């Protein structure tokens, strides 16, 4: 299973990012638990920022190393 998170990283989301991070971790963990020990899960991440930010977008390609995305 491939899971890709697309997250708004603009300044208006500042107060929500901790909640978003916790939910992402919860989604990943729930899928790993429900799919069983032989599941193959890859996780990717795309974060978009304000136009005037230097790094736009933030991209982490799909990986089986789930801890890197967490």
BELPE-V27630 format. One record per residue. N is the residue number from 0. RES is the residue in one small letter. NEAR is the number of other C-alpha atoms within 12 Angstrom. D_CENTER is the distance of its C-alpha to the mean C-alpha in whole Angstrom. Layout:
BEGIN
n res near d_center
N RES NEAR D_CENTER
N RES NEAR D_CENTER
END
This chain:
BEGIN
n res near d_center
0 x 18 14
1 x 19 11
2 x 26 8
3 x 24 6
4 x 28 4
5 x 21 7
6 x 26 7
7 x 23 11
8 x 28 11
9 x 21 15
10 x 15 18
11 x 11 18
12 x 18 15
13 x 16 16
14 x 13 17
15 x 16 14
16 x 18 11
17 x 15 12
18 x 14 12
19 x 21 9
20 x 24 7
21 x 15 10
22 x 17 9
23 x 26 6
24 x 22 8
25 x 15 11
26 x 21 10
27 x 31 9
28 x 21 12
29 x 14 14
30 x 23 13
31 x 23 15
32 x 15 17
33 x 15 19
34 x 14 19
35 x 12 21
36 x 10 21
37 x 11 22
38 x 16 19
39 x 21 17
40 x 27 13
41 x 24 11
42 x 31 7
43 x 28 6
44 x 27 4
45 x 22 7
46 x 25 8
47 x 23 12
48 x 22 15
49 x 18 18
50 x 12 21
51 x 11 22
52 x 13 20
53 x 10 20
54 x 15 17
55 x 16 16
56 x 20 13
57 x 22 11
58 x 21 10
59 x 24 9
60 x 21 10
61 x 22 10
62 x 21 11
63 x 22 13
64 x 16 12
65 x 26 9
66 x 16 11
67 x 15 10
68 x 26 6
69 x 23 7
END
